[in-house]
Amino acid sequence: MPEDLALETRALTKRFGELIAVNALDLAIAPGSVHGLLGRNGAGKTTLMRMILGLLSPDAGAIELFGRSATPGDVDARARVAGFVEEPRFYPYLSGRRNLELLARLDGRADTRSPEEALELVDLDSRGREKVGNFSTGMRQRLGLAAALLRPAELVVLDEPTIGLDPANARTVRTLIGALSSRGVAVLLSSHNMSEIAEICDRVTIIHEGSRVWEGDQAELLAAAPAPSYRVWTSDDDQASAIARRLEVAVETPRRAATHTITVQGDEGERDGFVLALAQEGIAIRRLEPDVPPLEALFTSLTSPRDADQPAQNTDTTEEIAA
Ligand SMILES: Nc1ncnc2c1ncn2[C@@H]1O[C@H](COP(=O)(O)OP(=O)(O)OP(=O)(O)O)[C@@H](O)[C@H]1O
């Protein structure tokens, strides 16, 4: 028998008056998988997460958690789910540790982690006795993660978990997400940071105006992304430009007075031809990188306003995950 999905939503829909914030959204997350939600501001990510956490009732559609239907008020169905939406909130006049103690008591379960253990997981053990009111944004964010980790959850839902964090703290959180996933915990996270999503997520769902416009894994992403152009830096840009013009694979854009950027277009074969031609002429390539990373290129192509009338390029890959 196939393993139950950690989360499945089917045609999940939420309206606020005339606005359809989440529109017939299908989502499937396998145990141990890290699933990224990408969307512009107001795309519907937080609304979707609120419904999954049982904080908001859908107008239509269904949510299943670990193979079991989870209606809005069903606390038992969410016993293995933890997380936060928007920024986590705490009593500012209490310590981080005390806040966690209260949350664990409110949860009323016997199997929660100790506040110390949760604080240690997010590298806050040495600061746990300080008042939350004196915490930096990054510390509050990590305390939110610690609160989510009090429960031995098997699905963790995190709304922009690295927002406002400096690079080192953001890395701590990403490492923690990786560690959760390798222990079999499924993670659903939203972020506006494309490189973060590309780095840590096994699968990505792009939402535009409430609807899923794309879903897939890293390999599918590379296949679906618009053909990238590459910027090239060489040991002799002038000569490299001349070769690029001869092969008709490049455009040059002036950068500053007397300098230019070589952007190589075309498919892989044409790019290879250019690289080999440079080698033949004794020109070294010092750097070659995509002008726009694939995820960003795909995201822009699917969610830019000019595409708003035709966003429905859904890949229906739910069955693949379930299989
Ligand atoms: N309680 C509410 N009442 C009315 N409209 C709401 C409510 N909550 C959200 N919305 C609207 O629903 C849409 C989706 O909002 P949501 O917060 O889910 O977007 P988001 O993708 O999380 O955005 P962001 O990236 O800015 O956090 C927005 O147009 C928002 O204004």
The ligand as a Tripos MOL2 file, in Angstrom:
@<TRIPOS>MOLECULE
LIG
   31    33     1     0     0
SMALL
NO_CHARGES

@<TRIPOS>ATOM
      1 N1         -9.2630   38.2390    6.5020 N.pl3     1 LIG1
      2 C1         -9.2620   38.7040    5.2560 C.ar      1 LIG1
      3 N2        -10.2820   39.4650    4.8000 N.ar      1 LIG1
      4 C2        -10.2980   39.9290    3.5260 C.ar      1 LIG1
      5 N3         -9.3230   39.6790    2.6290 N.ar      1 LIG1
      6 C3         -8.2960   38.9380    3.0170 C.ar      1 LIG1
      7 C4         -8.2050   38.4060    4.3490 C.ar      1 LIG1
      8 N4         -7.0570   37.6930    4.4410 N.ar      1 LIG1
      9 C5         -6.4550   37.7680    3.2220 C.ar      1 LIG1
     10 N5         -7.1940   38.5110    2.3810 N.ar      1 LIG1
     11 C6         -6.9000   38.7820    0.9640 C.3       1 LIG1
     12 O1         -6.6880   37.5320    0.3310 O.3       1 LIG1
     13 C7         -5.6320   37.6270   -0.6240 C.3       1 LIG1
     14 C8         -4.5720   36.6080   -0.2860 C.3       1 LIG1
     15 O2         -3.9150   37.0290    0.8930 O.3       1 LIG1
     16 P1         -2.7380   36.1780    1.5580 P.3       1 LIG1
     17 O3         -2.3830   36.8510    2.8470 O.co2     1 LIG1
     18 O4         -3.1470   34.7720    1.6150 O.co2     1 LIG1
     19 O5         -1.5950   36.3600    0.4860 O.3       1 LIG1
     20 P2         -0.0480   35.9410    0.5730 P.3       1 LIG1
     21 O6          0.2470   35.1790   -0.6590 O.co2     1 LIG1
     22 O7          0.2320   35.2960    1.8720 O.co2     1 LIG1
     23 O8          0.6610   37.3550    0.4950 O.3       1 LIG1
     24 P3          2.0590   37.8650    1.1300 P.3       1 LIG1
     25 O9          3.1470   37.2690    0.2920 O.co2     1 LIG1
     26 O10         1.9650   39.3490    0.9530 O.co2     1 LIG1
     27 O11         2.1020   37.4340    2.5590 O.co2     1 LIG1
     28 C9         -5.1310   39.0760   -0.5690 C.3       1 LIG1
     29 O12        -5.7660   39.7830   -1.6040 O.3       1 LIG1
     30 C10        -5.5980   39.5510    0.7850 C.3       1 LIG1
     31 O13        -5.8240   40.9350    0.7730 O.3       1 LIG1
@<TRIPOS>BOND
     1     1     2 1
     2     2     3 ar
     3     2     7 ar
     4     3     4 ar
     5     4     5 ar
     6     5     6 ar
     7     6     7 ar
     8     6    10 ar
     9     7     8 ar
    10     8     9 ar
    11     9    10 ar
    12    10    11 1
    13    11    12 1
    14    11    30 1
    15    12    13 1
    16    13    14 1
    17    13    28 1
    18    14    15 1
    19    15    16 1
    20    16    17 2
    21    16    18 1
    22    16    19 1
    23    19    20 1
    24    20    21 2
    25    20    22 1
    26    20    23 1
    27    23    24 1
    28    24    25 2
    29    24    26 1
    30    24    27 1
    31    28    29 1
    32    28    30 1
    33    30    31 1
@<TRIPOS>SUBSTRUCTURE
     1 LIG1         1 GROUP 0 **** ****
